Amino acid sequence: MLNFLGTIAGNILGLAGILGFTLGLMTRNLFLAAGLGAVVGFVETMGFAGFDMAKVETLDLIIAIGVGLMAGALGCAVRVKGTTV
């Protein structure tokens, strides 16, 4: 359980979370922002595995894509809400 929570926290504080959020801030389209975040999560996981699918854990890949997806959507929501204040 601790390994699972550490993987989630590491992705939130890693490239998937921070870069996904930043890319989400650059667009007002929610689906584009979420898609960019998911791509960042995928590329980050593949990059750390040396672009070899045999070295990628399925759970790590799913968590990285999910965190990137949510971070991108959150960044987009911050941008949209910030323009209406």
HTML snippet that shows the backbone in 3Dmol.js (N, CA, C, O; Angstrom):
<script src="https://3Dmol.org/build/3Dmol-min.js"></script>
<div id="view" style="width:600px;height:400px;position:relative"></div>
<script>
const pdb = `
ATOM      1  N   MET A   1       0.825  -1.194   0.000  1.00  0.00           N
ATOM      2  CA  MET A   1       0.000   0.000   0.000  1.00  0.00           C
ATOM      3  C   MET A   1       0.869   1.257   0.000  1.00  0.00           C
ATOM      4  O   MET A   1       0.566   2.238  -0.680  1.00  0.00           O
ATOM      5  N   LEU A   2       1.945   1.210   0.769  1.00  0.00           N
ATOM      6  CA  LEU A   2       2.836   2.365   0.835  1.00  0.00           C
ATOM      7  C   LEU A   2       3.538   2.596  -0.504  1.00  0.00           C
ATOM      8  O   LEU A   2       3.776   3.739  -0.896  1.00  0.00           O
ATOM      9  N   ASN A   3       3.865   1.519  -1.196  1.00  0.00           N
ATOM     10  CA  ASN A   3       4.474   1.633  -2.519  1.00  0.00           C
ATOM     11  C   ASN A   3       3.509   2.297  -3.499  1.00  0.00           C
ATOM     12  O   ASN A   3       3.916   3.128  -4.311  1.00  0.00           O
ATOM     13  N   PHE A   4       2.245   1.932  -3.421  1.00  0.00           N
ATOM     14  CA  PHE A   4       1.212   2.509  -4.285  1.00  0.00           C
ATOM     15  C   PHE A   4       1.061   4.010  -4.035  1.00  0.00           C
ATOM     16  O   PHE A   4       1.017   4.798  -4.979  1.00  0.00           O
ATOM     17  N   LEU A   5       0.982   4.402  -2.765  1.00  0.00           N
ATOM     18  CA  LEU A   5       0.848   5.821  -2.423  1.00  0.00           C
ATOM     19  C   LEU A   5       2.099   6.610  -2.793  1.00  0.00           C
ATOM     20  O   LEU A   5       2.011   7.767  -3.206  1.00  0.00           O
ATOM     21  N   GLY A   6       3.256   5.986  -2.647  1.00  0.00           N
ATOM     22  CA  GLY A   6       4.497   6.643  -3.043  1.00  0.00           C
ATOM     23  C   GLY A   6       4.576   6.862  -4.546  1.00  0.00           C
ATOM     24  O   GLY A   6       5.106   7.875  -5.004  1.00  0.00           O
ATOM     25  N   THR A   7       4.050   5.916  -5.309  1.00  0.00           N
ATOM     26  CA  THR A   7       4.024   6.068  -6.762  1.00  0.00           C
ATOM     27  C   THR A   7       3.125   7.225  -7.168  1.00  0.00           C
ATOM     28  O   THR A   7       3.473   8.007  -8.053  1.00  0.00           O
ATOM     29  N   ILE A   8       1.975   7.335  -6.527  1.00  0.00           N
ATOM     30  CA  ILE A   8       1.059   8.438  -6.828  1.00  0.00           C
ATOM     31  C   ILE A   8       1.694   9.777  -6.460  1.00  0.00           C
ATOM     32  O   ILE A   8       1.671  10.716  -7.255  1.00  0.00           O
ATOM     33  N   ALA A   9       2.258   9.864  -5.260  1.00  0.00           N
ATOM     34  CA  ALA A   9       2.877  11.116  -4.819  1.00  0.00           C
ATOM     35  C   ALA A   9       4.070  11.487  -5.697  1.00  0.00           C
ATOM     36  O   ALA A   9       4.274  12.661  -6.004  1.00  0.00           O
ATOM     37  N   GLY A  10       4.849  10.498  -6.096  1.00  0.00           N
ATOM     38  CA  GLY A  10       5.990  10.767  -6.966  1.00  0.00           C
ATOM     39  C   GLY A  10       5.572  11.303  -8.320  1.00  0.00           C
ATOM     40  O   GLY A  10       6.252  12.157  -8.888  1.00  0.00           O
ATOM     41  N   ASN A  11       4.469  10.814  -8.839  1.00  0.00           N
ATOM     42  CA  ASN A  11       3.985  11.308 -10.125  1.00  0.00           C
ATOM     43  C   ASN A  11       3.375  12.699 -10.002  1.00  0.00           C
ATOM     44  O   ASN A  11       3.494  13.512 -10.918  1.00  0.00           O
ATOM     45  N   ILE A  12       2.731  12.974  -8.890  1.00  0.00           N
ATOM     46  CA  ILE A  12       2.161  14.311  -8.695  1.00  0.00           C
ATOM     47  C   ILE A  12       3.274  15.347  -8.614  1.00  0.00           C
ATOM     48  O   ILE A  12       3.163  16.431  -9.188  1.00  0.00           O
ATOM     49  N   LEU A  13       4.342  15.015  -7.906  1.00  0.00           N
ATOM     50  CA  LEU A  13       5.454  15.951  -7.750  1.00  0.00           C
ATOM     51  C   LEU A  13       6.472  15.855  -8.876  1.00  0.00           C
ATOM     52  O   LEU A  13       7.417  16.643  -8.920  1.00  0.00           O
ATOM     53  N   GLY A  14       6.298  14.907  -9.785  1.00  0.00           N
ATOM     54  CA  GLY A  14       7.234  14.718 -10.888  1.00  0.00           C
ATOM     55  C   GLY A  14       6.765  15.422 -12.152  1.00  0.00           C
ATOM     56  O   GLY A  14       5.941  16.335 -12.116  1.00  0.00           O
ATOM     57  N   LEU A  15       7.315  14.967 -13.266  1.00  0.00           N
ATOM     58  CA  LEU A  15       6.999  15.592 -14.550  1.00  0.00           C
ATOM     59  C   LEU A  15       5.527  15.485 -14.916  1.00  0.00           C
ATOM     60  O   LEU A  15       4.956  16.428 -15.465  1.00  0.00           O
ATOM     61  N   ALA A  16       4.909  14.355 -14.621  1.00  0.00           N
ATOM     62  CA  ALA A  16       3.509  14.168 -15.010  1.00  0.00           C
ATOM     63  C   ALA A  16       2.614  15.202 -14.340  1.00  0.00           C
ATOM     64  O   ALA A  16       1.707  15.738 -14.976  1.00  0.00           O
ATOM     65  N   GLY A  17       2.855  15.486 -13.077  1.00  0.00           N
ATOM     66  CA  GLY A  17       2.021  16.448 -12.366  1.00  0.00           C
ATOM     67  C   GLY A  17       2.349  17.889 -12.705  1.00  0.00           C
ATOM     68  O   GLY A  17       1.456  18.669 -13.034  1.00  0.00           O
ATOM     69  N   ILE A  18       3.605  18.242 -12.628  1.00  0.00           N
ATOM     70  CA  ILE A  18       3.995  19.646 -12.802  1.00  0.00           C
ATOM     71  C   ILE A  18       3.897  20.076 -14.262  1.00  0.00           C
ATOM     72  O   ILE A  18       3.316  21.119 -14.562  1.00  0.00           O
ATOM     73  N   LEU A  19       4.455  19.285 -15.168  1.00  0.00           N
ATOM     74  CA  LEU A  19       4.400  19.656 -16.581  1.00  0.00           C
ATOM     75  C   LEU A  19       2.985  19.508 -17.137  1.00  0.00           C
ATOM     76  O   LEU A  19       2.571  20.286 -17.997  1.00  0.00           O
ATOM     77  N   GLY A  20       2.246  18.519 -16.652  1.00  0.00           N
ATOM     78  CA  GLY A  20       0.849  18.384 -17.064  1.00  0.00           C
ATOM     79  C   GLY A  20       0.027  19.588 -16.644  1.00  0.00           C
ATOM     80  O   GLY A  20      -0.792  20.083 -17.417  1.00  0.00           O
ATOM     81  N   PHE A  21       0.240  20.062 -15.420  1.00  0.00           N
ATOM     82  CA  PHE A  21      -0.458  21.251 -14.931  1.00  0.00           C
ATOM     83  C   PHE A  21      -0.070  22.483 -15.750  1.00  0.00           C
ATOM     84  O   PHE A  21      -0.924  23.297 -16.102  1.00  0.00           O
ATOM     85  N   THR A  22       1.207  22.610 -16.045  1.00  0.00           N
ATOM     86  CA  THR A  22       1.691  23.754 -16.821  1.00  0.00           C
ATOM     87  C   THR A  22       1.112  23.752 -18.232  1.00  0.00           C
ATOM     88  O   THR A  22       0.693  24.794 -18.736  1.00  0.00           O
ATOM     89  N   LEU A  23       1.090  22.592 -18.866  1.00  0.00           N
ATOM     90  CA  LEU A  23       0.504  22.519 -20.204  1.00  0.00           C
ATOM     91  C   LEU A  23      -0.997  22.774 -20.160  1.00  0.00           C
ATOM     92  O   LEU A  23      -1.557  23.330 -21.104  1.00  0.00           O
ATOM     93  N   GLY A  24      -1.645  22.379 -19.086  1.00  0.00           N
ATOM     94  CA  GLY A  24      -3.065  22.660 -18.925  1.00  0.00           C
ATOM     95  C   GLY A  24      -3.341  24.142 -18.788  1.00  0.00           C
ATOM     96  O   GLY A  24      -4.386  24.624 -19.227  1.00  0.00           O
ATOM     97  N   LEU A  25      -2.415  24.871 -18.184  1.00  0.00           N
ATOM     98  CA  LEU A  25      -2.571  26.315 -18.048  1.00  0.00           C
ATOM     99  C   LEU A  25      -2.453  27.041 -19.389  1.00  0.00           C
ATOM    100  O   LEU A  25      -2.872  28.193 -19.509  1.00  0.00           O
ATOM    101  N   MET A  26      -1.894  26.382 -20.381  1.00  0.00           N
ATOM    102  CA  MET A  26      -1.667  27.038 -21.669  1.00  0.00           C
ATOM    103  C   MET A  26      -2.862  26.979 -22.608  1.00  0.00           C
ATOM    104  O   MET A  26      -2.832  27.606 -23.668  1.00  0.00           O
ATOM    105  N   THR A  27      -3.899  26.255 -22.259  1.00  0.00           N
ATOM    106  CA  THR A  27      -5.037  26.128 -23.161  1.00  0.00           C
ATOM    107  C   THR A  27      -6.343  26.234 -22.388  1.00  0.00           C
ATOM    108  O   THR A  27      -6.393  25.980 -21.184  1.00  0.00           O
ATOM    109  N   ARG A  28      -7.385  26.610 -23.091  1.00  0.00           N
ATOM    110  CA  ARG A  28      -8.714  26.669 -22.485  1.00  0.00           C
ATOM    111  C   ARG A  28      -9.572  25.478 -22.873  1.00  0.00           C
ATOM    112  O   ARG A  28     -10.708  25.352 -22.417  1.00  0.00           O
ATOM    113  N   ASN A  29      -9.037  24.607 -23.707  1.00  0.00           N
ATOM    114  CA  ASN A  29      -9.757  23.412 -24.128  1.00  0.00           C
ATOM    115  C   ASN A  29      -9.455  22.288 -23.139  1.00  0.00           C
ATOM    116  O   ASN A  29      -8.315  21.837 -23.032  1.00  0.00           O
ATOM    117  N   LEU A  30     -10.476  21.843 -22.423  1.00  0.00           N
ATOM    118  CA  LEU A  30     -10.297  20.846 -21.368  1.00  0.00           C
ATOM    119  C   LEU A  30      -9.754  19.529 -21.908  1.00  0.00           C
ATOM    120  O   LEU A  30      -8.860  18.935 -21.305  1.00  0.00           O
ATOM    121  N   PHE A  31     -10.284  19.070 -23.032  1.00  0.00           N
ATOM    122  CA  PHE A  31      -9.857  17.784 -23.577  1.00  0.00           C
ATOM    123  C   PHE A  31      -8.424  17.839 -24.103  1.00  0.00           C
ATOM    124  O   PHE A  31      -7.678  16.869 -23.969  1.00  0.00           O
ATOM    125  N   LEU A  32      -8.040  18.953 -24.693  1.00  0.00           N
ATOM    126  CA  LEU A  32      -6.663  19.108 -25.154  1.00  0.00           C
ATOM    127  C   LEU A  32      -5.704  19.139 -23.968  1.00  0.00           C
ATOM    128  O   LEU A  32      -4.640  18.521 -24.008  1.00  0.00           O
ATOM    129  N   ALA A  33      -6.078  19.855 -22.921  1.00  0.00           N
ATOM    130  CA  ALA A  33      -5.231  19.943 -21.733  1.00  0.00           C
ATOM    131  C   ALA A  33      -5.062  18.574 -21.080  1.00  0.00           C
ATOM    132  O   ALA A  33      -3.953  18.196 -20.702  1.00  0.00           O
ATOM    133  N   ALA A  34      -6.155  17.836 -20.947  1.00  0.00           N
ATOM    134  CA  ALA A  34      -6.081  16.503 -20.350  1.00  0.00           C
ATOM    135  C   ALA A  34      -5.265  15.562 -21.234  1.00  0.00           C
ATOM    136  O   ALA A  34      -4.491  14.750 -20.727  1.00  0.00           O
ATOM    137  N   GLY A  35      -5.432  15.667 -22.528  1.00  0.00           N
ATOM    138  CA  GLY A  35      -4.663  14.832 -23.452  1.00  0.00           C
ATOM    139  C   GLY A  35      -3.173  15.119 -23.394  1.00  0.00           C
ATOM    140  O   GLY A  35      -2.358  14.197 -23.414  1.00  0.00           O
ATOM    141  N   LEU A  36      -2.815  16.394 -23.322  1.00  0.00           N
ATOM    142  CA  LEU A  36      -1.399  16.757 -23.210  1.00  0.00           C
ATOM    143  C   LEU A  36      -0.807  16.240 -21.901  1.00  0.00           C
ATOM    144  O   LEU A  36       0.328  15.764 -21.874  1.00  0.00           O
ATOM    145  N   GLY A  37      -1.572  16.333 -20.824  1.00  0.00           N
ATOM    146  CA  GLY A  37      -1.103  15.805 -19.546  1.00  0.00           C
ATOM    147  C   GLY A  37      -0.891  14.304 -19.595  1.00  0.00           C
ATOM    148  O   GLY A  37       0.082  13.791 -19.043  1.00  0.00           O
ATOM    149  N   ALA A  38      -1.801  13.597 -20.255  1.00  0.00           N
ATOM    150  CA  ALA A  38      -1.666  12.144 -20.383  1.00  0.00           C
ATOM    151  C   ALA A  38      -0.446  11.778 -21.223  1.00  0.00           C
ATOM    152  O   ALA A  38       0.257  10.816 -20.914  1.00  0.00           O
ATOM    153  N   VAL A  39      -0.197  12.535 -22.274  1.00  0.00           N
ATOM    154  CA  VAL A  39       0.982  12.280 -23.116  1.00  0.00           C
ATOM    155  C   VAL A  39       2.262  12.497 -22.310  1.00  0.00           C
ATOM    156  O   VAL A  39       3.215  11.728 -22.436  1.00  0.00           O
ATOM    157  N   VAL A  40       2.283  13.537 -21.487  1.00  0.00           N
ATOM    158  CA  VAL A  40       3.459  13.786 -20.648  1.00  0.00           C
ATOM    159  C   VAL A  40       3.677  12.627 -19.677  1.00  0.00           C
ATOM    160  O   VAL A  40       4.810  12.187 -19.478  1.00  0.00           O
ATOM    161  N   GLY A  41       2.601  12.133 -19.075  1.00  0.00           N
ATOM    162  CA  GLY A  41       2.720  10.994 -18.169  1.00  0.00           C
ATOM    163  C   GLY A  41       3.251   9.755 -18.870  1.00  0.00           C
ATOM    164  O   GLY A  41       4.077   9.031 -18.314  1.00  0.00           O
ATOM    165  N   PHE A  42       2.784   9.510 -20.079  1.00  0.00           N
ATOM    166  CA  PHE A  42       3.247   8.354 -20.848  1.00  0.00           C
ATOM    167  C   PHE A  42       4.719   8.493 -21.229  1.00  0.00           C
ATOM    168  O   PHE A  42       5.503   7.560 -21.061  1.00  0.00           O
ATOM    169  N   VAL A  43       5.084   9.665 -21.743  1.00  0.00           N
ATOM    170  CA  VAL A  43       6.467   9.879 -22.187  1.00  0.00           C
ATOM    171  C   VAL A  43       7.431   9.837 -21.000  1.00  0.00           C
ATOM    172  O   VAL A  43       8.542   9.318 -21.118  1.00  0.00           O
ATOM    173  N   GLU A  44       7.005  10.383 -19.856  1.00  0.00           N
ATOM    174  CA  GLU A  44       7.869  10.339 -18.674  1.00  0.00           C
ATOM    175  C   GLU A  44       8.144   8.896 -18.252  1.00  0.00           C
ATOM    176  O   GLU A  44       9.291   8.534 -17.988  1.00  0.00           O
ATOM    177  N   THR A  45       7.112   8.088 -18.189  1.00  0.00           N
ATOM    178  CA  THR A  45       7.281   6.695 -17.778  1.00  0.00           C
ATOM    179  C   THR A  45       8.142   5.930 -18.774  1.00  0.00           C
ATOM    180  O   THR A  45       9.016   5.155 -18.384  1.00  0.00           O
ATOM    181  N   MET A  46       7.896   6.148 -20.044  1.00  0.00           N
ATOM    182  CA  MET A  46       8.697   5.465 -21.057  1.00  0.00           C
ATOM    183  C   MET A  46      10.147   5.953 -21.044  1.00  0.00           C
ATOM    184  O   MET A  46      11.070   5.167 -21.259  1.00  0.00           O
ATOM    185  N   GLY A  47      10.344   7.233 -20.795  1.00  0.00           N
ATOM    186  CA  GLY A  47      11.698   7.781 -20.748  1.00  0.00           C
ATOM    187  C   GLY A  47      12.517   7.184 -19.617  1.00  0.00           C
ATOM    188  O   GLY A  47      13.687   6.849 -19.801  1.00  0.00           O
ATOM    189  N   PHE A  48      11.906   7.051 -18.450  1.00  0.00           N
ATOM    190  CA  PHE A  48      12.628   6.470 -17.320  1.00  0.00           C
ATOM    191  C   PHE A  48      12.862   4.972 -17.500  1.00  0.00           C
ATOM    192  O   PHE A  48      13.759   4.407 -16.873  1.00  0.00           O
ATOM    193  N   ALA A  49      12.074   4.332 -18.342  1.00  0.00           N
ATOM    194  CA  ALA A  49      12.265   2.902 -18.616  1.00  0.00           C
ATOM    195  C   ALA A  49      13.168   2.675 -19.822  1.00  0.00           C
ATOM    196  O   ALA A  49      13.344   1.536 -20.254  1.00  0.00           O
ATOM    197  N   GLY A  50      13.733   3.728 -20.361  1.00  0.00           N
ATOM    198  CA  GLY A  50      14.615   3.588 -21.511  1.00  0.00           C
ATOM    199  C   GLY A  50      13.867   3.262 -22.790  1.00  0.00           C
ATOM    200  O   GLY A  50      14.429   2.644 -23.694  1.00  0.00           O
ATOM    201  N   PHE A  51      12.612   3.666 -22.879  1.00  0.00           N
ATOM    202  CA  PHE A  51      11.745   3.423 -24.033  1.00  0.00           C
ATOM    203  C   PHE A  51      11.660   1.937 -24.379  1.00  0.00           C
ATOM    204  O   PHE A  51      11.619   1.555 -25.548  1.00  0.00           O
ATOM    205  N   ASP A  52      11.636   1.119 -23.341  1.00  0.00           N
ATOM    206  CA  ASP A  52      11.512  -0.326 -23.491  1.00  0.00           C
ATOM    207  C   ASP A  52      10.268  -0.772 -22.724  1.00  0.00           C
ATOM    208  O   ASP A  52      10.230  -0.699 -21.496  1.00  0.00           O
ATOM    209  N   MET A  53       9.254  -1.235 -23.453  1.00  0.00           N
ATOM    210  CA  MET A  53       7.988  -1.611 -22.812  1.00  0.00           C
ATOM    211  C   MET A  53       8.146  -2.780 -21.845  1.00  0.00           C
ATOM    212  O   MET A  53       7.319  -2.950 -20.950  1.00  0.00           O
ATOM    213  N   ALA A  54       9.179  -3.580 -22.006  1.00  0.00           N
ATOM    214  CA  ALA A  54       9.387  -4.715 -21.110  1.00  0.00           C
ATOM    215  C   ALA A  54       9.767  -4.262 -19.700  1.00  0.00           C
ATOM    216  O   ALA A  54       9.571  -5.001 -18.736  1.00  0.00           O
ATOM    217  N   LYS A  55      10.305  -3.059 -19.582  1.00  0.00           N
ATOM    218  CA  LYS A  55      10.732  -2.548 -18.280  1.00  0.00           C
ATOM    219  C   LYS A  55       9.661  -1.703 -17.592  1.00  0.00           C
ATOM    220  O   LYS A  55       9.868  -1.244 -16.468  1.00  0.00           O
ATOM    221  N   VAL A  56       8.535  -1.496 -18.240  1.00  0.00           N
ATOM    222  CA  VAL A  56       7.489  -0.630 -17.697  1.00  0.00           C
ATOM    223  C   VAL A  56       6.484  -1.461 -16.904  1.00  0.00           C
ATOM    224  O   VAL A  56       5.939  -2.441 -17.410  1.00  0.00           O
ATOM    225  N   GLU A  57       6.249  -1.062 -15.670  1.00  0.00           N
ATOM    226  CA  GLU A  57       5.197  -1.685 -14.869  1.00  0.00           C
ATOM    227  C   GLU A  57       3.854  -1.097 -15.299  1.00  0.00           C
ATOM    228  O   GLU A  57       3.734   0.113 -15.491  1.00  0.00           O
ATOM    229  N   THR A  58       2.862  -1.945 -15.447  1.00  0.00           N
ATOM    230  CA  THR A  58       1.548  -1.493 -15.912  1.00  0.00           C
ATOM    231  C   THR A  58       0.923  -0.505 -14.938  1.00  0.00           C
ATOM    232  O   THR A  58       0.351   0.502 -15.356  1.00  0.00           O
ATOM    233  N   LEU A  59       1.029  -0.783 -13.651  1.00  0.00           N
ATOM    234  CA  LEU A  59       0.443   0.105 -12.648  1.00  0.00           C
ATOM    235  C   LEU A  59       1.108   1.477 -12.675  1.00  0.00           C
ATOM    236  O   LEU A  59       0.427   2.496 -12.557  1.00  0.00           O
ATOM    237  N   ASP A  60       2.423   1.515 -12.830  1.00  0.00           N
ATOM    238  CA  ASP A  60       3.127   2.794 -12.900  1.00  0.00           C
ATOM    239  C   ASP A  60       2.682   3.603 -14.117  1.00  0.00           C
ATOM    240  O   ASP A  60       2.507   4.818 -14.035  1.00  0.00           O
ATOM    241  N   LEU A  61       2.503   2.924 -15.235  1.00  0.00           N
ATOM    242  CA  LEU A  61       2.074   3.607 -16.451  1.00  0.00           C
ATOM    243  C   LEU A  61       0.659   4.158 -16.301  1.00  0.00           C
ATOM    244  O   LEU A  61       0.387   5.289 -16.704  1.00  0.00           O
ATOM    245  N   ILE A  62      -0.233   3.373 -15.728  1.00  0.00           N
ATOM    246  CA  ILE A  62      -1.615   3.821 -15.537  1.00  0.00           C
ATOM    247  C   ILE A  62      -1.675   5.003 -14.579  1.00  0.00           C
ATOM    248  O   ILE A  62      -2.413   5.959 -14.818  1.00  0.00           O
ATOM    249  N   ILE A  63      -0.909   4.945 -13.504  1.00  0.00           N
ATOM    250  CA  ILE A  63      -0.901   6.043 -12.534  1.00  0.00           C
ATOM    251  C   ILE A  63      -0.325   7.307 -13.161  1.00  0.00           C
ATOM    252  O   ILE A  63      -0.867   8.394 -12.960  1.00  0.00           O
ATOM    253  N   ALA A  64       0.760   7.186 -13.913  1.00  0.00           N
ATOM    254  CA  ALA A  64       1.376   8.358 -14.540  1.00  0.00           C
ATOM    255  C   ALA A  64       0.428   9.008 -15.546  1.00  0.00           C
ATOM    256  O   ALA A  64       0.324  10.233 -15.599  1.00  0.00           O
ATOM    257  N   ILE A  65      -0.255   8.204 -16.332  1.00  0.00           N
ATOM    258  CA  ILE A  65      -1.202   8.759 -17.302  1.00  0.00           C
ATOM    259  C   ILE A  65      -2.378   9.400 -16.581  1.00  0.00           C
ATOM    260  O   ILE A  65      -2.832  10.475 -16.973  1.00  0.00           O
ATOM    261  N   GLY A  66      -2.873   8.755 -15.534  1.00  0.00           N
ATOM    262  CA  GLY A  66      -3.993   9.318 -14.770  1.00  0.00           C
ATOM    263  C   GLY A  66      -3.641  10.622 -14.082  1.00  0.00           C
ATOM    264  O   GLY A  66      -4.431  11.566 -14.090  1.00  0.00           O
ATOM    265  N   VAL A  67      -2.460  10.680 -13.486  1.00  0.00           N
ATOM    266  CA  VAL A  67      -2.026  11.914 -12.822  1.00  0.00           C
ATOM    267  C   VAL A  67      -1.837  13.026 -13.847  1.00  0.00           C
ATOM    268  O   VAL A  67      -2.237  14.164 -13.606  1.00  0.00           O
ATOM    269  N   GLY A  68      -1.230  12.706 -14.986  1.00  0.00           N
ATOM    270  CA  GLY A  68      -1.067  13.708 -16.038  1.00  0.00           C
ATOM    271  C   GLY A  68      -2.401  14.203 -16.566  1.00  0.00           C
ATOM    272  O   GLY A  68      -2.569  15.392 -16.835  1.00  0.00           O
ATOM    273  N   LEU A  69      -3.340  13.296 -16.712  1.00  0.00           N
ATOM    274  CA  LEU A  69      -4.683  13.644 -17.177  1.00  0.00           C
ATOM    275  C   LEU A  69      -5.356  14.608 -16.202  1.00  0.00           C
ATOM    276  O   LEU A  69      -5.912  15.628 -16.609  1.00  0.00           O
ATOM    277  N   MET A  70      -5.302  14.279 -14.923  1.00  0.00           N
ATOM    278  CA  MET A  70      -5.942  15.138 -13.917  1.00  0.00           C
ATOM    279  C   MET A  70      -5.210  16.465 -13.749  1.00  0.00           C
ATOM    280  O   MET A  70      -5.844  17.500 -13.546  1.00  0.00           O
ATOM    281  N   ALA A  71      -3.885  16.442 -13.833  1.00  0.00           N
ATOM    282  CA  ALA A  71      -3.125  17.682 -13.692  1.00  0.00           C
ATOM    283  C   ALA A  71      -3.401  18.625 -14.860  1.00  0.00           C
ATOM    284  O   ALA A  71      -3.541  19.832 -14.663  1.00  0.00           O
ATOM    285  N   GLY A  72      -3.479  18.088 -16.062  1.00  0.00           N
ATOM    286  CA  GLY A  72      -3.806  18.914 -17.218  1.00  0.00           C
ATOM    287  C   GLY A  72      -5.196  19.511 -17.114  1.00  0.00           C
ATOM    288  O   GLY A  72      -5.396  20.687 -17.419  1.00  0.00           O
ATOM    289  N   ALA A  73      -6.156  18.707 -16.686  1.00  0.00           N
ATOM    290  CA  ALA A  73      -7.523  19.205 -16.522  1.00  0.00           C
ATOM    291  C   ALA A  73      -7.590  20.263 -15.422  1.00  0.00           C
ATOM    292  O   ALA A  73      -8.314  21.250 -15.553  1.00  0.00           O
ATOM    293  N   LEU A  74      -6.843  20.061 -14.347  1.00  0.00           N
ATOM    294  CA  LEU A  74      -6.817  21.045 -13.263  1.00  0.00           C
ATOM    295  C   LEU A  74      -6.195  22.358 -13.728  1.00  0.00           C
ATOM    296  O   LEU A  74      -6.687  23.434 -13.386  1.00  0.00           O
ATOM    297  N   GLY A  75      -5.119  22.276 -14.502  1.00  0.00           N
ATOM    298  CA  GLY A  75      -4.499  23.484 -15.038  1.00  0.00           C
ATOM    299  C   GLY A  75      -5.448  24.253 -15.941  1.00  0.00           C
ATOM    300  O   GLY A  75      -5.495  25.482 -15.894  1.00  0.00           O
ATOM    301  N   CYS A  76      -6.195  23.543 -16.755  1.00  0.00           N
ATOM    302  CA  CYS A  76      -7.176  24.179 -17.629  1.00  0.00           C
ATOM    303  C   CYS A  76      -8.282  24.829 -16.807  1.00  0.00           C
ATOM    304  O   CYS A  76      -8.715  25.939 -17.115  1.00  0.00           O
ATOM    305  N   ALA A  77      -8.738  24.146 -15.766  1.00  0.00           N
ATOM    306  CA  ALA A  77      -9.791  24.701 -14.914  1.00  0.00           C
ATOM    307  C   ALA A  77      -9.315  25.963 -14.204  1.00  0.00           C
ATOM    308  O   ALA A  77     -10.082  26.912 -14.043  1.00  0.00           O
ATOM    309  N   VAL A  78      -8.058  25.980 -13.782  1.00  0.00           N
ATOM    310  CA  VAL A  78      -7.504  27.177 -13.139  1.00  0.00           C
ATOM    311  C   VAL A  78      -7.474  28.332 -14.128  1.00  0.00           C
ATOM    312  O   VAL A  78      -7.798  29.465 -13.773  1.00  0.00           O
ATOM    313  N   ARG A  79      -7.088  28.050 -15.361  1.00  0.00           N
ATOM    314  CA  ARG A  79      -7.042  29.113 -16.368  1.00  0.00           C
ATOM    315  C   ARG A  79      -8.437  29.647 -16.672  1.00  0.00           C
ATOM    316  O   ARG A  79      -8.630  30.860 -16.742  1.00  0.00           O
ATOM    317  N   VAL A  80      -9.400  28.767 -16.851  1.00  0.00           N
ATOM    318  CA  VAL A  80     -10.762  29.201 -17.175  1.00  0.00           C
ATOM    319  C   VAL A  80     -11.366  29.969 -16.005  1.00  0.00           C
ATOM    320  O   VAL A  80     -11.989  31.012 -16.206  1.00  0.00           O
ATOM    321  N   LYS A  81     -11.189  29.473 -14.799  1.00  0.00           N
ATOM    322  CA  LYS A  81     -11.739  30.151 -13.624  1.00  0.00           C
ATOM    323  C   LYS A  81     -11.019  31.474 -13.377  1.00  0.00           C
ATOM    324  O   LYS A  81     -11.640  32.438 -12.929  1.00  0.00           O
ATOM    325  N   GLY A  82      -9.739  31.531 -13.657  1.00  0.00           N
ATOM    326  CA  GLY A  82      -8.981  32.762 -13.449  1.00  0.00           C
ATOM    327  C   GLY A  82      -9.394  33.883 -14.383  1.00  0.00           C
ATOM    328  O   GLY A  82      -9.236  35.057 -14.047  1.00  0.00           O
ATOM    329  N   THR A  83      -9.918  33.544 -15.542  1.00  0.00           N
ATOM    330  CA  THR A  83     -10.338  34.578 -16.481  1.00  0.00           C
ATOM    331  C   THR A  83     -11.709  35.136 -16.148  1.00  0.00           C
ATOM    332  O   THR A  83     -12.097  36.171 -16.690  1.00  0.00           O
ATOM    333  N   THR A  84     -12.452  34.475 -15.271  1.00  0.00           N
ATOM    334  CA  THR A  84     -13.795  34.949 -14.939  1.00  0.00           C
ATOM    335  C   THR A  84     -13.838  35.708 -13.624  1.00  0.00           C
ATOM    336  O   THR A  84     -14.899  36.193 -13.229  1.00  0.00           O
ATOM    337  N   VAL A  85     -12.711  35.821 -12.941  1.00  0.00           N
ATOM    338  CA  VAL A  85     -12.697  36.510 -11.639  1.00  0.00           C
ATOM    339  C   VAL A  85     -12.632  37.999 -11.849  1.00  0.00           C
ATOM    340  O   VAL A  85     -12.612  38.760 -10.881  1.00  0.00           O
TER     341      VAL A  85
END
`;
const viewer = $3Dmol.createViewer("view");
viewer.addModel(pdb, "pdb");
viewer.setStyle({}, {cartoon: {color: "spectrum"}});
viewer.zoomTo();
viewer.render();
</script>
